[in-house]
Amino acid sequence: MSEVAVAAASTPPVGKPRRVLLIVLFSLITFGIYGLVWIYKTFEEMKRYSGKGVGGWIAVLLDLVIGFVLPYLMSSEVGKLYQQDGREAPVTGYTGLWYIPGFLIIVGPLVWLCKTQWALNSFWESKGAPAL
């Protein structure tokens, strides 16, 4: 096996960058169903890449049962991807505070989504995913 083939085989699959506006629009149009799909895909991609984290189905279950923990968990897992890569994390579990209690200022959840998804997009792009 060549060195390139060995490197490709040992490189974990990167996730797909996603547009925040489309996440919001699709979630509104589908009455939140796309939000669950987004949660599943995002957590599954992070677990496949790092080998750590809750994964897609557990994240969806957590969202359905105790949804208030998900913003903290997602931002934390995105931050851990950066830390595992030896870089400073642009988001942490504390970023979830934009969502809860940030919903009291109405735009809080949108700020959380932007900060978290943009950080994840940047991470995937730094690992070779096509830029948006």
C-alpha positions as CSV (number, residue, x, y, z in Angstrom):
1,M,0.0,0.0,0.0
2,S,1.3,3.4,-0.9
3,E,1.8,6.2,1.8
4,V,-1.0,8.2,0.3
5,A,-3.4,5.2,0.5
6,V,-2.4,4.6,4.1
7,A,-2.8,8.3,5.0
8,A,-6.3,8.3,3.3
9,A,-7.3,5.2,5.1
10,S,-6.3,6.5,8.5
11,T,-7.9,9.9,8.0
12,P,-11.3,10.1,9.6
13,P,-14.2,11.3,7.4
14,V,-14.9,15.0,7.7
15,G,-18.4,16.4,8.1
16,K,-20.3,18.6,5.8
17,P,-20.4,22.4,6.3
18,R,-24.0,23.7,6.5
19,R,-25.5,27.1,5.9
20,V,-27.2,28.6,9.0
21,L,-30.0,30.2,6.9
22,L,-30.9,26.9,5.4
23,I,-31.0,25.2,8.7
24,V,-33.4,27.8,10.0
25,L,-35.6,27.8,6.9
26,F,-35.8,24.0,6.6
27,S,-36.6,23.7,10.3
28,L,-39.4,26.3,10.0
29,I,-40.8,24.7,6.8
30,T,-40.8,21.2,8.3
31,F,-42.1,22.3,11.7
32,G,-38.9,21.3,13.4
33,I,-38.3,17.9,11.8
34,Y,-35.3,19.1,9.8
35,G,-33.9,20.4,13.1
36,L,-33.8,16.8,14.4
37,V,-32.2,15.7,11.1
38,W,-29.6,18.4,11.5
39,I,-28.9,17.4,15.1
40,Y,-28.5,13.7,14.1
41,K,-26.2,14.5,11.2
42,T,-24.1,17.0,13.1
43,F,-23.5,14.7,16.2
44,E,-23.0,11.6,14.0
45,E,-20.3,13.4,11.9
46,M,-18.5,14.7,15.0
47,K,-18.5,11.2,16.6
48,R,-17.4,9.5,13.3
49,Y,-14.5,12.0,13.1
50,S,-13.3,12.1,16.7
51,G,-14.5,8.7,17.9
52,K,-15.9,10.5,20.9
53,G,-19.2,12.1,21.8
54,V,-22.8,11.0,22.1
55,G,-23.5,10.4,18.4
56,G,-26.6,11.1,16.4
57,W,-29.4,8.9,17.9
58,I,-28.5,9.7,21.5
59,A,-28.4,13.5,20.6
60,V,-31.9,13.3,19.0
61,L,-33.2,11.3,22.0
62,L,-31.7,13.9,24.4
63,D,-33.3,16.7,22.4
64,L,-36.7,15.1,22.5
65,V,-36.5,14.2,26.2
66,I,-34.4,17.0,27.8
67,G,-33.8,19.4,25.0
68,F,-32.4,22.2,27.1
69,V,-29.1,20.3,27.4
70,L,-28.5,20.1,23.7
71,P,-27.1,23.6,23.0
72,Y,-24.5,23.2,25.7
73,L,-23.6,19.7,24.6
74,M,-23.3,20.6,20.9
75,S,-21.1,23.7,21.5
76,S,-19.0,21.6,23.9
77,E,-18.4,18.8,21.4
78,V,-17.5,21.3,18.6
79,G,-15.0,23.0,21.0
80,K,-13.5,19.6,21.9
81,L,-12.9,18.9,18.2
82,Y,-10.7,22.0,18.1
83,Q,-9.0,21.1,21.4
84,Q,-8.3,17.5,20.2
85,D,-6.7,19.2,17.1
86,G,-4.4,21.3,19.4
87,R,-6.3,24.5,18.6
88,E,-8.1,27.0,20.7
89,A,-11.8,26.3,20.8
90,P,-14.0,29.1,19.4
91,V,-17.0,27.7,21.2
92,T,-17.5,25.8,24.5
93,G,-20.3,24.5,26.6
94,Y,-20.8,28.1,27.8
95,T,-21.8,29.1,24.3
96,G,-25.1,27.3,25.1
97,L,-26.0,30.2,27.4
98,W,-26.9,32.1,24.2
99,Y,-29.7,29.6,23.7
100,I,-30.9,29.1,27.3
101,P,-31.5,31.6,28.9
102,G,-30.7,33.6,25.7
103,F,-34.1,32.8,24.4
104,L,-35.4,35.5,26.7
105,I,-33.8,38.1,24.3
106,I,-35.4,36.3,21.3
107,V,-32.2,36.4,19.2
108,G,-30.2,34.3,21.6
109,P,-30.9,30.9,19.9
110,L,-29.9,32.4,16.5
111,V,-26.7,33.7,18.0
112,W,-25.9,30.3,19.4
113,L,-26.7,28.6,16.1
114,C,-24.5,31.0,14.2
115,K,-21.5,30.7,16.6
116,T,-21.7,27.0,16.8
117,Q,-22.4,26.1,13.2
118,W,-19.8,28.6,11.9
119,A,-17.2,27.1,14.2
120,L,-18.1,23.6,13.0
121,N,-18.0,24.7,9.4
122,S,-14.6,26.3,9.8
123,F,-13.3,23.1,11.5
124,W,-14.6,20.9,8.7
125,E,-13.2,23.2,6.0
126,S,-9.8,23.1,7.7
127,K,-9.9,19.4,7.4
128,G,-10.6,19.4,3.7
129,A,-14.4,19.7,3.4
130,P,-15.5,22.0,0.5
131,A,-16.0,25.6,1.6
132,L,-19.5,27.0,1.5
